[in-house]
Amino acid sequence: RAAQPSLSAHPTSTMTRQYRTSLASRERNRMHARKTRQRKKEHMQNLQDRADELKRKQIQLKQSINEKNTASILLGMFSKSKDGKDAGTSIDPKVEDLLKR
């Protein structure tokens, strides 16, 4: 009668190999997950920095618009006399400075 190979011929070495493979696979997965989380964290920080930068720029632009509007109003007030005639070149230097911004 021919000997049939037993399913448990070398159970320990097969199980050990599978266990090592499983451990290696889990470690690779852990490393990949760690790197993915780190990339996401960096990306979110970059987005937050950009949002902060844009918010500062928005505030700066709004201030500039307000200053120009104020200068325009002042120019209108000081460029005409009470009777509606042009007052000439009597523009306040502060108004001129605001207009140059």
C-alpha positions, 0 to 999 in steps of 0.5 A: 500500500502506498503511503499517503502524504499526511496533511500534518506532515510538517504542521509546525513549519507551515504554521510558523511560515503563515504566522510570520507572513501574517505578522509581516503583512500586519506590520506593512499595513500598520506602516502604511496606515501610519504614513497615510494618517501623517500625510492627511495631517500635513495636508490638513495643516497646509489647508488650515495655513492657506485658509488663515493666509486668505483670511488675513488677505481678505481683512487687508483688502477690506481695510484698503477698500474702506480707506479708499471709500473714506478718502473718496468721501473726504475728497468730495467734501473738501474739493467743493466749497459750500456754494458748490464751486471748486475750491482748487488745490486745497486738498488736505495732505492726509486725504491725498495720502489715503488716495495714494494707497 
